Amino acid sequence: MTDEAITWPAWLPHVLFMRKCPRCRSDQFKPAETRPYDALLALFGLRPVRCKFCWRRYYWVSLKDVE
């Protein structure tokens, strides 16, 4: 067994539960642009957001739209 870090696959959406960007630790987000599969993810309560500082795209678990 190796000591390689386990990385998140690029094709899976990054879901935030703590409302802080894991990359830059910012807590300021804005609604992200929509993509074709966002409507499907919205059925599961996932809303797209983008960090205002590092521009990384994530999903929040939310039952209402991102403000």
C-alpha positions, -999 to +999 in steps of 0.1 A: +000+000+000+013+034-009+011+067+009-003+086-020-030+112-012-065+102-023-078+129-046-114+137-056-122+127-092-125+158-115-158+145-130-176+145-097-191+177-083-174+191-052-199+195-024-194+219+005-209+211+039-190+236+060-197+268+038-159+275+036-137+271+006-113+242+013-087+258-011-085+294+003-107+292+034-130+320+023-166+321+034-178+344+005-195+328-024-217+338-053-241+318-074-223+300-102-232+298-138-255+269-146-245+238-165-267+212-182-266+187-154-273+213-127-311+207-131-306+171-122-284+179-092-311+205-080-335+176-075-311+164-047-309+199-032-275+208-047-270+244-058-239+256-077-218+283-061-184+299-069-158+312-044-152+349-048-115+347-042-101+316-059-131+310-084-134+273-076-168+259-083-187+239-056-222+228-047-241+236-015-267+214+000-297+237+001-334+234-004-337+270-017-318+290-043-284+305-034-288+342-024 
